[in-house]
Amino acid sequence: MLNQNKIAVVIPYYNASQHIVSVLVKLPKIIDVIYIIDDCGNEALPKEVLARFQNAVYLKHDKNLGVGGATKTGFKAAIADKIEFVIKVDADDQMDTSYIEDLIKPLINNQADYSKGNRFRDFKALKAMPITRKIGNLGLSFLTKAATGYWNNFDPTNGFFAVKTETLEKLDFDNIANRYYFETSLIAELYFQESRIKDVSMPAIYGDEKSSMSVWKMPFVFLPKLFKTFIKRIVKSYFIYDFNMSSIYILFGLPLFLFGLIYGLYTWWFYSSQSIFAPTGTIMLVTLTIIIGFQLLLQAVHYDITKAPKSK
């Protein structure tokens, strides 16, 4: 079945001249087209690449657009060439391309529209992962679940994925980030198409390549973007595209909870500054509004989790 479908690999190329040939050699024979997008790095693509790999298509940017911008260029080329399935592979040889068939099969069998690697299903791989990446990915994965609505998927920043081109055609590429937020913003857009995502267990590979972003900078880069993604998803899903019980829970729960919290802090400060006890009625009002508001918000979260698109 794999040989009956037109499959392409998209490789964003940036300063990886020492690894690119190794990446191409390891690609399985089922790949029909290889799109190499040169993103204006300091290291030119080795000439032997285009001479040796006849199915390689070389595309060069006029300026650096980042991994997301380069990948989107590959997506557009695949759509124009009527490719059926696209796999995104990095040029630094830190992805085990022997798992490409595992990524493609859920798409061919119509179990999912998008499949990606998950480095947290394999305990040995998890144990080998650097501790800073482990902690960062765990925290980031949970926040991304809430922001994107894909509560059943993990390791969202994994850039090793496969997707149907018919799914890509439905997306607005302008809403997908060009740089570090690329994978997360792509998943966020897939949510509005109710695309099914399948996690594929695989180990992580860590070579001598260094990320250009420090682990300690990630929260400052991702948190504001994740918050914006979360607000955008909630507004669109529950107040523009649809209006359901979760919308009611949010409309009543959020004001009640915020009122109880803010008014409670104010009354605590006021009465403590006066060195007197707060009236029982005031305490009851604050307590009830916080509890009821929190319970309604929990119901909204529960509904949101059950609403998440699921792969077969």
VOTORTI-332284 format. One line per 3 residues: their letters; for each residue y, z, x of N, C-alpha, C. Coordinates in Angstrom, 2 decimals. Layout:
N
A> Y:Z:X:Y:Z:X:Y:Z:X | ... $
REM end
This chain:
312
MLN> -1.21:0.00:0.83:0.00:0.00:0.00:1.26:0.00:0.86 | 1.19:0.68:2.02:2.36:0.74:2.89:2.77:-0.65:3.37 | 1.77:-1.49:3.64:2.05:-2.83:4.16:2.57:-3.77:3.08 $
QNK> 2.47:-3.38:1.81:2.92:-4.23:0.72:4.40:-4.01:0.39 | 5.01:-3.04:1.03:6.40:-2.72:0.76:7.27:-3.02:1.98 | 8.52:-3.37:1.72:9.44:-3.66:2.81:10.12:-2.36:3.22 $
IAV> 9.87:-1.95:4.45:10.32:-0.65:4.94:11.22:-0.84:6.17 | 12.31:-0.10:6.21:13.24:-0.18:7.33:13.54:1.21:7.88 | 13.92:1.24:9.14:14.38:2.47:9.79:15.84:2.29:10.17 $
VIP> 16.65:3.31:9.88:18.05:3.31:10.28:18.22:4.33:11.40 | 18.77:3.88:12.54:18.95:4.75:13.70:20.43:4.78:14.09 | 21.13:5.88:13.82:22.51:6.01:14.32:22.45:6.23:15.84 $
YYN> 23.07:5.34:16.58:23.00:5.42:18.04:24.32:5.91:18.62 | 24.22:7.03:19.40:25.42:7.58:20.03:25.00:8.32:21.30 | 25.32:7.76:22.46:25.03:8.39:23.75:23.57:8.82:23.89 $
ASQ> 22.65:7.93:23.58:21.23:8.26:23.68:20.47:7.17:24.43 | 21.08:6.62:25.48:20.45:5.51:26.21:19.14:5.91:26.88 | 18.98:7.19:27.20:17.76:7.64:27.87:16.61:7.87:26.89 $
HIV> 16.90:7.85:25.59:15.87:8.18:24.60:15.55:7.04:23.63 | 16.47:6.12:23.45:16.33:5.14:22.38:15.06:4.29:22.51 | 14.71:3.88:23.71:13.51:3.06:23.89:12.27:3.84:23.49 $
SVL> 12.21:5.11:23.88:11.07:5.96:23.52:10.95:6.10:22.02 | 12.08:6.22:21.33:12.08:6.33:19.87:11.51:5.07:19.24 | 11.94:3.92:19.71:11.50:2.64:19.13:10.02:2.39:19.40 $
VKL> 9.55:2.75:20.58:8.14:2.54:20.92:7.23:3.34:20.00 | 7.67:4.52:19.61:6.84:5.42:18.79:6.85:5.07:17.30 | 7.70:4.15:16.89:7.75:3.80:15.46:6.44:3.14:15.03 $
PKI> 5.93:3.48:13.85:4.67:2.87:13.39:4.83:1.39:13.05 | 3.72:0.70:13.00:3.73:-0.75:12.78:4.15:-1.15:11.36 | 4.19:-0.19:10.45:4.55:-0.51:9.06:6.04:-0.83:8.91 $
IDV> 6.84:-0.58:9.95:8.28:-0.81:9.88:8.58:-2.29:10.00 | 9.30:-2.83:9.03:9.65:-4.26:9.04:10.96:-4.53:9.78 | 11.95:-3.65:9.58:13.27:-3.85:10.18:13.77:-2.54:10.77 $
IYI> 14.42:-2.64:11.93:15.03:-1.48:12.57:16.53:-1.74:12.68 | 17.32:-0.96:11.96:18.77:-1.08:12.05:19.29:-0.06:13.06 | 19.86:-0.55:14.15:20.45:0.32:15.17:21.96:0.20:15.04 $
IDD> 22.60:1.31:14.70:24.05:1.29:14.48:24.72:1.97:15.66 | 25.40:1.21:16.47:26.11:1.71:17.66:27.43:2.33:17.19 | 27.54:3.65:17.38:28.71:4.37:16.86:29.76:4.64:17.93 $
CGN> 29.91:3.67:18.84:30.99:3.73:19.84:30.93:4.95:20.75 | 29.77:5.19:21.33:29.65:6.26:22.31:30.00:5.76:23.70 | 29.81:6.63:24.69:30.10:6.25:26.07:28.95:5.49:26.73 $
EAL> 27.75:5.62:26.16:26.57:4.97:26.74:26.21:3.73:25.91 | 26.29:2.58:26.52:25.95:1.34:25.82:24.46:1.27:25.53 | 24.12:0.55:24.49:22.71:0.37:24.14:22.04:-0.47:25.23 $
PKE> 20.90:0.00:25.80:20.21:-0.77:26.84:19.86:-2.18:26.36 | 20.14:-3.17:27.17:19.91:-4.56:26.78:18.44:-4.83:26.49 | 17.55:-4.09:27.15:16.12:-4.33:26.95:15.67:-4.04:25.52 $
VLA> 16.45:-3.23:24.82:16.07:-2.86:23.45:16.01:-4.10:22.56 | 17.10:-4.85:22.51:17.14:-6.03:21.64:16.20:-7.12:22.12 | 15.97:-7.18:23.41:15.07:-8.21:23.95:13.61:-7.88:23.67 $
RFQ> 13.30:-6.60:23.70:11.90:-6.16:23.55:11.47:-6.02:22.10 | 12.38:-5.58:21.24:12.02:-5.32:19.84:12.64:-6.39:18.95 | 11.84:-7.34:18.56:12.32:-8.51:17.83:12.80:-8.17:16.42 $
NAV> 12.30:-7.08:15.84:12.70:-6.72:14.48:13.90:-5.78:14.45 | 14.55:-5.59:15.61:15.73:-4.73:15.68:16.99:-5.50:15.32 | 17.80:-4.91:14.44:19.08:-5.49:14.04:20.18:-4.59:14.60 $
YLK> 21.05:-5.16:15.41:22.08:-4.38:16.09:23.41:-4.50:15.34 | 23.96:-3.36:14.95:25.25:-3.31:14.26:26.17:-2.37:15.05 | 27.39:-2.78:15.29:28.31:-1.96:16.09:29.59:-1.65:15.32 $
HDK> 29.99:-0.39:15.36:31.23:0.03:14.74:32.42:-0.26:15.66 | 33.57:-0.48:15.06:34.81:-0.66:15.82:35.36:0.67:16.31 | 35.00:1.75:15.59:35.41:3.10:15.99:34.32:4.08:15.58 $
NLG> 34.35:5.24:16.19:33.34:6.25:15.91:33.51:6.82:14.51 | 32.42:6.78:13.72:32.45:7.28:12.35:31.56:8.50:12.14 | 30.79:8.88:13.16:29.89:10.01:13.00:28.53:9.57:12.50 $
VGG> 27.58:10.50:12.53:26.19:10.18:12.16:26.10:9.71:10.71 | 26.88:10.30:9.83:26.87:9.90:8.43:27.43:8.51:8.23 | 28.55:8.23:8.90:29.14:6.91:8.78:28.22:5.83:9.31 $
ATK> 27.54:6.11:10.43:26.60:5.14:11.00:25.40:4.94:10.07 | 24.89:6.02:9.51:23.74:5.92:8.61:24.09:5.14:7.35 | 25.29:5.36:6.82:25.72:4.63:5.63:25.85:3.13:5.91 $
TGF> 26.25:2.78:7.12:26.29:1.36:7.51:24.89:0.77:7.46 | 23.91:1.53:7.95:22.52:1.09:7.88:22.02:0.97:6.45 | 22.41:1.93:5.60:22.03:1.89:4.19:22.53:0.60:3.53 $
KAA> 23.79:0.28:3.79:24.39:-0.91:3.17:23.68:-2.18:3.63 | 23.30:-2.22:4.90:22.58:-3.38:5.43:21.21:-3.49:4.78 | 20.54:-2.36:4.58:19.21:-2.35:3.95:19.28:-2.80:2.50 $
IAD> 20.32:-2.37:1.80:20.50:-2.79:0.41:20.74:-4.30:0.33 | 21.59:-4.80:1.24:21.89:-6.24:1.26:20.65:-7.07:1.58 | 19.77:-6.53:2.41:18.55:-7.25:2.81:17.39:-6.99:1.86 $
KIE> 17.66:-6.27:0.77:16.65:-5.98:-0.27:15.44:-5.24:0.29 | 15.71:-4.27:1.16:14.67:-3.37:1.65:14.32:-2.39:0.53 | 13.05:-2.00:0.45:12.63:-1.09:-0.61:12.76:0.39:-0.24 $
FVI> 12.42:0.70:1.02:12.47:2.09:1.47:13.14:2.17:2.84 | 13.96:3.20:3.01:14.69:3.38:4.26:14.38:4.76:4.84 | 14.10:4.80:6.13:13.89:6.07:6.83:14.99:6.25:7.84 $
KVD> 15.61:7.41:7.86:16.64:7.69:8.85:16.02:8.48:10.00 | 16.17:7.95:11.21:15.63:8.57:12.42:16.74:8.68:13.45 | 16.84:9.84:14.09:17.85:10.02:15.13:17.42:9.34:16.42 $
ADD> 18.40:9.05:17.27:18.14:8.32:18.51:17.80:9.22:19.69 | 17.78:10.55:19.47:17.59:11.46:20.59:16.14:11.86:20.82 | 15.21:11.23:20.11:13.77:11.47:20.28:13.36:12.90:19.96 $
QMD> 14.02:13.52:18.99:13.65:14.87:18.57:13.02:14.87:17.18 | 12.57:13.70:16.74:11.87:13.59:15.46:10.51:12.96:15.70 | 9.48:13.57:15.15:8.11:13.07:15.31:7.88:11.93:14.31 $
TSY> 8.01:10.70:14.78:7.92:9.54:13.89:6.50:9.27:13.38 | 5.52:10.03:13.85:4.17:9.90:13.28:4.14:10.41:11.85 | 5.19:11.11:11.42:5.27:11.63:10.05:5.95:10.64:9.10 $
IED> 6.31:9.48:9.58:6.99:8.50:8.72:6.14:8.14:7.52 | 4.85:7.94:7.73:3.97:7.60:6.60:3.92:8.73:5.58 | 3.96:9.98:6.05:3.98:11.12:5.13:5.26:11.15:4.31 $
LIK> 6.36:10.70:4.90:7.62:10.65:4.18:7.65:9.53:3.16 | 7.01:8.42:3.49:7.05:7.23:2.63:6.12:7.35:1.42 | 4.98:7.95:1.60:3.96:7.98:0.54:4.46:8.57:-0.78 $
PLI> 5.21:9.70:-0.79:5.71:10.21:-2.08:6.62:9.22:-2.81 | 7.32:8.38:-2.06:8.19:7.39:-2.66:7.38:6.24:-3.25 | 6.39:5.78:-2.51:5.54:4.68:-2.97:4.74:5.10:-4.21 $
NNQ> 4.27:6.35:-4.21:3.49:6.86:-5.34:4.37:7.36:-6.48 | 5.69:7.14:-6.36:6.66:7.53:-7.38:6.62:9.03:-7.69 | 6.33:9.83:-6.66:6.38:11.28:-6.81:7.78:11.83:-6.51 $
ADY> 8.57:11.02:-5.84:9.92:11.43:-5.47:10.77:10.20:-5.21 | 12.09:10.42:-5.18:13.04:9.36:-4.85:13.58:9.52:-3.44 | 13.39:10.73:-2.90:13.91:11.07:-1.58:12.96:12.11:-0.99 $
SKG> 12.51:11.89:0.22:11.63:12.86:0.87:12.22:13.20:2.24 | 12.05:14.44:2.63:12.64:14.87:3.90:11.74:15.88:4.60 | 11.99:16.04:5.89:11.22:17.00:6.66:11.60:18.43:6.32 $
NRF> 10.62:19.32:6.44:10.85:20.75:6.26:10.19:21.47:7.43 | 11.00:22.04:8.31:10.49:22.70:9.51:10.09:24.14:9.26 | 10.20:24.61:8.02:9.93:26.01:7.72:8.60:26.23:7.00 $
RDF> 7.82:25.17:6.83:6.50:25.31:6.19:5.42:25.61:7.22 | 5.69:25.29:8.47:4.72:25.45:9.55:5.11:26.68:10.36 | 4.28:27.73:10.32:4.62:28.98:11.00:4.74:28.79:12.51 $
KAL> 3.89:27.96:13.09:3.95:27.71:14.53:5.26:27.04:14.91 | 5.67:26.08:14.08:6.94:25.39:14.34:8.11:26.36:14.17 | 8.00:27.22:13.16:9.06:28.19:12.90:9.18:29.19:14.05 $
KAM> 8.03:29.57:14.60:8.01:30.52:15.70:8.64:29.92:16.96 | 8.44:28.61:17.14:8.96:27.92:18.32:10.45:27.59:18.21 | 10.99:27.65:17.00:12.39:27.31:16.80:13.31:28.36:17.44 $
PIT> 14.34:27.93:18.15:15.29:28.90:18.74:15.84:29.84:17.69 | 15.99:31.12:18.05:16.36:32.15:17.09:17.71:31.87:16.42 | 18.66:31.32:17.18:19.97:31.04:16.58:19.86:29.96:15.51 $
RKI> 19.04:28.94:15.78:18.84:27.89:14.78:18.08:28.42:13.59 | 17.13:29.30:13.84:16.33:29.87:12.76:17.20:30.65:11.78 | 18.03:31.54:12.30:18.90:32.35:11.46:19.93:31.47:10.74 $
GNL> 20.52:30.55:11.50:21.51:29.66:10.91:20.94:28.80:9.81 | 19.76:28.24:10.03:19.14:27.37:9.03:18.71:28.14:7.79 | 18.22:29.35:7.97:17.81:30.16:6.81:19.00:30.46:5.90 $
GLS> 20.08:30.93:6.51:21.27:31.24:5.72:21.89:30.00:5.10 | 21.98:28.95:5.90:22.58:27.71:5.42:21.74:27.08:4.31 | 20.43:27.19:4.43:19.54:26.61:3.42:19.75:27.27:2.06 $
FLT> 19.88:28.60:2.06:20.08:29.29:0.78:21.41:28.89:0.14 | 22.47:28.85:0.94:23.78:28.48:0.41:23.79:27.04:-0.09 | 23.04:26.19:0.60:22.97:24.79:0.19:22.20:24.62:-1.11 $
KAA> 21.18:25.44:-1.32:20.45:25.43:-2.59:21.42:25.66:-3.75 | 22.26:26.68:-3.60:23.21:27.01:-4.66:24.26:25.91:-4.83 | 24.72:25.35:-3.72:25.79:24.35:-3.78:25.30:23.03:-4.37 $
TGY> 24.10:22.60:-3.99:23.60:21.28:-4.41:22.77:21.32:-5.69 | 22.21:22.48:-6.04:21.37:22.58:-7.24:19.90:22.32:-6.99 | 19.52:22.00:-5.75:18.11:21.77:-5.43:17.50:23.08:-4.93 $
WNN> 17.19:23.96:-5.91:16.67:25.29:-5.59:15.25:25.26:-5.05 | 14.50:24.18:-5.30:13.10:24.12:-4.89:12.88:23.50:-3.52 | 13.97:23.10:-2.87:13.85:22.45:-1.57:14.47:23.30:-0.47 $
FDP> 13.94:23.12:0.75:14.39:23.94:1.86:14.73:23.06:3.06 | 15.38:23.66:4.05:15.77:22.96:5.27:16.61:21.71:4.95 | 17.70:21.87:4.21:18.48:20.72:3.75:19.19:19.95:4.85 $
TNG> 19.43:20.60:6.00:20.14:19.91:7.08:19.21:19.05:7.93 | 17.94:18.99:7.57:16.99:18.15:8.31:17.37:16.68:8.11 | 17.67:15.99:9.20:18.12:14.60:9.12:17.02:13.57:9.16 $
FFA> 15.76:14.02:9.12:14.61:13.12:9.12:14.17:12.94:7.67 | 14.55:11.82:7.05:14.26:11.63:5.63:14.00:10.16:5.30 | 13.42:9.95:4.12:13.19:8.61:3.59:13.75:8.56:2.18 $
VKT> 14.24:7.39:1.78:14.85:7.27:0.46:14.63:5.86:-0.08 | 14.53:5.76:-1.40:14.43:4.45:-2.04:15.81:3.79:-2.04 | 15.85:2.50:-1.76:17.13:1.80:-1.78:17.68:1.70:-3.21 $
ETL> 16.80:1.67:-4.21:17.28:1.64:-5.59:18.01:2.94:-5.93 | 17.66:4.02:-5.25:18.37:5.29:-5.41:19.71:5.23:-4.70 | 19.73:4.64:-3.50:20.97:4.51:-2.74:22.00:3.67:-3.49 $
EKL> 21.53:2.66:-4.20:22.44:1.76:-4.92:23.24:2.49:-5.99 | 22.73:3.60:-6.47:23.40:4.35:-7.54:24.46:5.32:-7.00 | 24.49:5.51:-5.68:25.36:6.52:-5.10:26.74:5.96:-4.75 $
DFD> 27.73:6.83:-4.80:29.07:6.49:-4.35:29.19:6.96:-2.90 | 29.12:6.04:-1.96:29.13:6.38:-0.55:30.43:7.06:-0.11 | 31.49:6.87:-0.87:32.76:7.50:-0.53:32.68:9.02:-0.68 $
NIA> 31.75:9.50:-1.49:31.58:10.93:-1.69:30.63:11.56:-0.68 | 30.08:10.76:0.21:29.12:11.24:1.21:29.84:11.34:2.56 | 29.75:12.51:3.18:30.49:12.78:4.42:30.01:11.91:5.57 $
NRY> 30.90:11.69:6.51:30.58:10.87:7.68:30.00:11.67:8.84 | 30.26:12.97:8.87:29.85:13.72:10.06:28.85:14.82:9.74 | 29.10:16.05:10.17:28.07:17.09:10.11:27.60:17.41:8.70 $
YFE> 28.43:17.19:7.73:28.08:17.53:6.34:27.33:16.39:5.64 | 26.93:15.39:6.38:26.34:14.19:5.81:25.11:14.48:4.95 | 24.10:15.16:5.52:22.85:15.39:4.77:23.09:16.19:3.50 $
TSL> 23.93:17.23:3.61:24.19:18.07:2.44:24.95:17.31:1.36 | 25.94:16.54:1.75:26.71:15.78:0.76:25.86:14.68:0.13 | 24.91:14.13:0.89:23.99:13.14:0.33:23.11:13.76:-0.74 $
IAE> 22.57:14.94:-0.46:21.73:15.64:-1.44:22.56:16.02:-2.67 | 23.80:16.42:-2.44:24.68:16.78:-3.57:24.89:15.59:-4.49 | 25.04:14.39:-3.93:25.21:13.19:-4.75:23.91:12.83:-5.47 $
LYF> 22.78:13.06:-4.83:21.49:12.76:-5.45:21.28:13.61:-6.71 | 21.85:14.81:-6.73:21.69:15.71:-7.87:22.23:15.09:-9.15 | 23.38:14.41:-9.04:23.99:13.83:-10.23:23.21:12.62:-10.75 $
QES> 22.30:12.09:-9.94:21.41:11.02:-10.38:20.06:11.57:-10.81 | 19.92:12.91:-10.77:18.66:13.59:-11.10:17.51:13.06:-10.24 | 17.81:12.76:-9.00:16.79:12.25:-8.06:15.85:13.38:-7.66 $
RIK> 14.59:13.06:-7.56:13.57:14.04:-7.17:13.43:14.06:-5.65 | 13.42:15.27:-5.07:13.31:15.42:-3.63:11.99:16.11:-3.28 | 11.30:15.55:-2.31:10.01:16.09:-1.86:10.14:16.59:-0.42 $
DVS> 9.74:17.83:-0.18:9.70:18.37:1.18:8.37:18.00:1.83 | 8.45:17.56:3.08:7.25:17.22:3.85:7.20:18.13:5.07 | 6.16:18.94:5.16:6.04:19.88:6.27:5.85:19.15:7.58 $
MPA> 6.63:19.55:8.57:6.52:18.95:9.90:7.15:19.87:10.94 | 6.70:19.80:12.18:7.28:20.64:13.22:8.61:20.10:13.71 | 9.40:20.97:14.29:10.66:20.55:14.92:10.40:20.30:16.39 $
IYG> 11.16:19.36:16.96:11.05:19.04:18.37:12.40:19.32:19.02 | 12.39:20.09:20.08:13.63:20.40:20.79:13.51:19.95:22.23 | 14.27:18.92:22.56:14.26:18.38:23.92:15.46:18.86:24.70 $
DEK> 15.96:17.98:25.58:17.09:18.37:26.41:18.43:17.96:25.82 | 18.41:17.43:24.58:19.66:17.04:23.94:20.36:18.27:23.38 | 21.68:18.33:23.55:22.48:19.44:23.05:23.33:18.98:21.86 $
SSM> 23.37:19.83:20.84:24.23:19.50:19.70:25.68:19.63:20.12 | 26.52:18.73:19.58:27.95:18.79:19.91:28.68:19.84:19.10 | 27.96:20.52:18.20:28.58:21.60:17.43:27.92:22.93:17.78 $
SVW> 28.71:23.92:18.11:28.20:25.25:18.40:27.67:25.89:17.12 | 26.56:26.66:17.28:25.97:27.34:16.12:26.98:28.28:15.48 | 27.83:28.90:16.31:28.78:29.88:15.79:29.94:29.23:15.05 $
KMP> 30.12:27.93:15.21:31.18:27.23:14.48:30.70:26.76:13.11 | 29.39:26.71:12.92:28.83:26.14:11.70:29.33:26.83:10.42 | 29.36:28.18:10.37:29.84:28.81:9.12:31.25:28.37:8.74 $
FVF> 32.14:28.23:9.75:33.52:27.86:9.46:33.65:26.41:9.01 | 32.68:25.58:9.45:32.69:24.17:9.05:32.05:23.99:7.69 | 30.91:24.67:7.48:30.11:24.42:6.28:30.54:25.24:5.06 $
LPK> 30.94:26.49:5.24:31.22:27.35:4.08:32.29:26.78:3.16 | 33.44:26.34:3.66:34.43:25.76:2.73:33.91:24.52:2.02 | 33.15:23.69:2.73:32.61:22.47:2.12:31.55:22.81:1.09 $
LFK> 30.70:23.81:1.38:29.67:24.21:0.42:30.30:24.79:-0.84 | 31.36:25.57:-0.68:32.05:26.14:-1.85:32.64:25.02:-2.71 | 33.25:24.04:-2.07:33.82:22.91:-2.81:32.73:22.13:-3.53 $
TFI> 31.59:21.93:-2.85:30.45:21.22:-3.46:29.92:21.99:-4.66 | 29.82:23.31:-4.53:29.33:24.16:-5.62:30.23:24.07:-6.85 | 31.54:24.22:-6.65:32.49:24.16:-7.76:32.43:22.79:-8.43 $
KRI> 32.40:21.74:-7.64:32.34:20.38:-8.17:31.08:20.17:-9.01 | 29.95:20.68:-8.52:28.68:20.51:-9.25:28.71:21.28:-10.57 | 29.17:22.50:-10.55:29.20:23.32:-11.77:30.10:22.69:-12.82 $
VKS> 31.28:22.27:-12.41:32.23:21.67:-13.36:31.66:20.38:-13.96 | 31.11:19.52:-13.11:30.56:18.25:-13.60:29.32:18.47:-14.47 | 28.39:19.33:-13.99:27.10:19.49:-14.67:27.21:20.23:-16.00 $
YFI> 28.14:21.20:-16.08:28.16:22.08:-17.25:29.41:21.97:-18.13 | 30.39:21.16:-17.67:31.59:21.05:-18.49:32.10:19.62:-18.67 | 31.55:18.68:-17.90:31.95:17.28:-18.05:30.79:16.42:-18.53 $
YDF> 29.69:16.43:-17.77:28.53:15.61:-18.12:27.69:16.24:-19.24 | 27.82:17.55:-19.40:27.00:18.26:-20.39:27.69:19.57:-20.76 | 27.28:20.14:-21.91:27.75:21.45:-22.32:26.57:22.13:-23.01 $
NMS> 26.06:23.21:-22.42:24.85:23.84:-22.92:24.98:25.36:-22.85 | 23.86:26.07:-22.98:23.90:27.52:-22.99:24.41:28.09:-21.68 | 24.08:27.43:-20.58:24.57:27.90:-19.29:26.10:27.82:-19.23 $
SIY> 26.65:26.80:-19.87:28.12:26.67:-19.94:28.72:27.88:-20.66 | 28.05:28.31:-21.75:28.52:29.48:-22.50:28.42:30.73:-21.64 | 27.29:30.88:-20.93:27.11:32.04:-20.06:28.23:32.12:-19.03 $
ILF> 28.59:30.97:-18.45:29.63:30.95:-17.42:31.00:31.25:-18.03 | 31.29:30.64:-19.19:32.60:30.82:-19.84:32.88:32.28:-20.18 | 31.84:33.00:-20.62:32.03:34.39:-20.99:31.74:35.33:-19.83 $
GLP> 30.71:35.02:-19.05:30.28:35.92:-17.98:31.29:36.05:-16.85 | 31.85:34.92:-16.40:32.77:34.95:-15.26:34.05:35.75:-15.56 | 34.73:35.49:-16.70:35.93:36.29:-17.00:35.63:37.78:-17.16 $
LFL> 34.51:38.11:-17.83:34.16:39.51:-18.02:33.91:40.21:-16.68 | 33.15:39.55:-15.82:32.83:40.15:-14.53:34.08:40.32:-13.67 | 34.92:39.29:-13.62:36.14:39.37:-12.81:37.11:40.40:-13.36 $
FGL> 37.21:40.46:-14.71:38.08:41.46:-15.31:37.62:42.86:-14.95 | 36.32:43.11:-15.12:35.78:44.43:-14.81:35.97:44.79:-13.35 | 35.77:43.83:-12.46:35.89:44.09:-11.02:37.35:44.37:-10.63 $
IYG> 38.25:43.48:-11.06:39.66:43.62:-10.68:40.30:44.84:-11.34 | 40.03:45.00:-12.65:40.61:46.15:-13.36:40.02:47.45:-12.83 | 38.74:47.42:-12.48:38.10:48.62:-11.94:38.72:49.04:-10.61 $
LYT> 38.98:48.06:-9.73:39.61:48.36:-8.45:41.04:48.89:-8.65 | 41.72:48.28:-9.60:43.09:48.73:-9.86:43.10:50.17:-10.39 | 42.27:50.47:-11.39:42.26:51.82:-11.96:41.79:52.85:-10.94 $
WWF> 40.84:52.46:-10.09:40.38:53.39:-9.04:41.54:53.74:-8.11 | 42.31:52.69:-7.70:43.45:52.94:-6.82:44.52:53.77:-7.53 | 44.80:53.45:-8.79:45.87:54.13:-9.53:45.55:55.61:-9.71 $
YSS> 44.36:55.92:-10.24:44.04:57.31:-10.54:43.77:58.12:-9.28 | 43.21:57.48:-8.23:42.98:58.22:-6.99:44.30:58.54:-6.30 | 45.27:57.62:-6.42:46.58:57.87:-5.81:47.31:59.00:-6.54 $
QSI> 46.97:59.20:-7.84:47.57:60.27:-8.63:46.77:61.57:-8.55 | 45.63:61.49:-7.86:44.74:62.65:-7.71:44.31:63.23:-9.06 | 44.02:62.32:-9.99:43.52:62.73:-11.30:42.29:61.91:-11.65 $
FAP> 41.49:62.42:-12.60:40.29:61.72:-13.03:40.64:60.60:-14.01 | 39.96:59.48:-13.89:40.17:58.38:-14.83:39.57:58.74:-16.18 | 40.17:58.32:-17.28:39.62:58.60:-18.61:38.22:58.01:-18.77 $
TGT> 37.40:58.66:-19.57:36.02:58.20:-19.78:36.00:56.80:-20.39 | 36.91:56.54:-21.31:36.97:55.22:-21.94:37.25:54.12:-20.94 | 38.13:54.39:-19.99:38.45:53.40:-18.95:37.23:53.11:-18.09 $
IML> 36.53:54.17:-17.72:35.32:54.01:-16.90:34.27:53.19:-17.65 | 34.10:53.50:-18.94:33.12:52.78:-19.75:33.50:51.31:-19.89 | 34.79:51.02:-20.07:35.25:49.64:-20.21:34.95:48.84:-18.94 $
VTL> 35.27:49.44:-17.80:35.02:48.75:-16.52:33.53:48.53:-16.31 | 32.74:49.58:-16.57:31.29:49.49:-16.34:30.65:48.44:-17.23 | 30.99:48.46:-18.54:30.37:47.53:-19.48:30.74:46.08:-19.18 $
TII> 32.01:45.83:-18.87:32.41:44.44:-18.60:31.74:43.90:-17.34 | 31.60:44.74:-16.32:30.91:44.30:-15.09:29.44:44.02:-15.37 | 28.78:44.93:-16.08:27.34:44.77:-16.35:27.08:43.55:-17.23 $
IGF> 27.83:43.44:-18.33:27.62:42.31:-19.25:27.95:40.98:-18.56 | 29.07:40.95:-17.84:29.44:39.73:-17.13:28.41:39.33:-16.10 | 27.92:40.31:-15.35:26.90:40.04:-14.33:25.61:39.53:-14.95 $
QLL> 25.19:40.11:-16.06:23.96:39.68:-16.74:24.10:38.25:-17.26 | 25.25:37.91:-17.79:25.47:36.54:-18.27:25.44:35.54:-17.12 | 26.03:35.92:-15.99:26.01:35.05:-14.82:24.59:34.89:-14.27 $
LQA> 23.79:35.96:-14.33:22.39:35.86:-13.92:21.63:34.89:-14.81 | 21.91:34.91:-16.10:21.28:33.97:-17.02:21.67:32.53:-16.68 | 22.94:32.34:-16.31:23.39:31.00:-15.92:22.67:30.53:-14.67 $
VHY> 22.48:31.43:-13.70:21.75:31.07:-12.47:20.30:30.72:-12.79 | 19.68:31.50:-13.68:18.29:31.23:-14.07:18.17:29.86:-14.72 | 19.10:29.53:-15.58:19.08:28.22:-16.24:19.26:27.11:-15.21 $
DIT> 20.16:27.35:-14.26:20.44:26.34:-13.23:19.20:26.09:-12.37 | 18.46:27.14:-12.06:17.24:26.99:-11.25:16.19:26.18:-12.01 | 16.01:26.47:-13.30:15.02:25.73:-14.08:15.41:24.28:-14.30 $
KAP> 16.71:23.98:-14.23:17.23:22.64:-14.45:17.09:21.75:-13.21 | 16.81:22.33:-12.05:16.75:21.57:-10.80:15.71:20.45:-10.88 | 16.05:19.23:-10.44:15.08:18.12:-10.43:13.87:18.49:-9.56 $
KSK> 12.67:18.17:-10.05:11.45:18.52:-9.31:10.61:17.30:-9.03 | 10.03:17.23:-7.85:9.12:16.14:-7.50:7.76:16.42:-8.13 | 6.96:15.37:-8.25:5.63:15.54:-8.85:4.63:16.07:-7.83 $
REM end
